[in-house]
C-alpha cells in the first residue's frame, strides 16, 4: 500500500493508507431487497454494521452471493475494515468500500449517481494534485468532481464557479447528503474550491498544489471559515 495519505478515521471506520488509481467501476445503488439481505446477514454478527458489508457489495457485486459467509468473516476479525479490504479484488476497491460504507451510514438510501461519484473519488485517494488535471494520475479540485460525476453519468461544467452556478442548490438549513458538492471561496460569485461530501462532516477533495486527493473535514454552515476562504454552499447534482 502507498503511504501518500495517512490513515483517516471515519467514525468507527478506519481507512488504510490509499494507493493512487485511475478510475472506479460504476456501482449500483443498494436496492431494498439487497438492503434487507445485508441487514439479515449483519444480524448474524452482533455489532456488525450492515453498511460496512454493503459498501463492499457496491464495489464488488460478487460479494452479494455469500453475504452470510462474508458477515461471518467480518465478525471474527478484530479489524473488520481490513478484513473487508482483503475480501475485495485490490486495495483501491477496499478503500472505496470503506468510504461507501461511511456514506451508507449517513444515508442508507444513497443514490446510484452519488455512490458512483463517491466510489470514483475514493479510489483516487492519494492521487497528486495537478492544476488543470482531470486524471488519470492527477486532479485539481473541480477536475476531480467533474470526473467523479462523469463516471456516474452526470455532466458537470469544468470549473468550480460554474459547477456551483449549475446547481441545483441545497437549500438553507437542508442537511447535506453524501454525493453533494461543497463549495468554498470569498463568496457566491468568487468560488475557488469544491469537494465531494461523503457524510459525517467529511469530504473528498484535491486541495492544493503539493497535496494529494484526500479526506478532510468540511464546514457545513454557510459563512463558516475554511482556511482563508468561507463555506459558500452546496449543490446536489443528479
Buried (B, 14 or more C-beta within 10 A) or exposed (E): BBEBBEEBEBBEBBBBBBBBBEBBBBBEBBEEEBBEBBBEBBEEBEEBBBBBBBBBBBBBEEBBEEBBEBBBBBBEBEEBBBBBBEBBEBBBBBBBBBBBBBBBBBBBEBBBBBBBBBBBBBBBBBBBBBEEBBBEEBBBBBBBBBBBBBBBEBEBEEBBBEBBBBEEBBEEEEEBBBBBBBBBBEEBEEBBBBBBBBBBBBBBBBBEEEBBBBBBEBBBEBEEEBEEBBBBBBBBBE
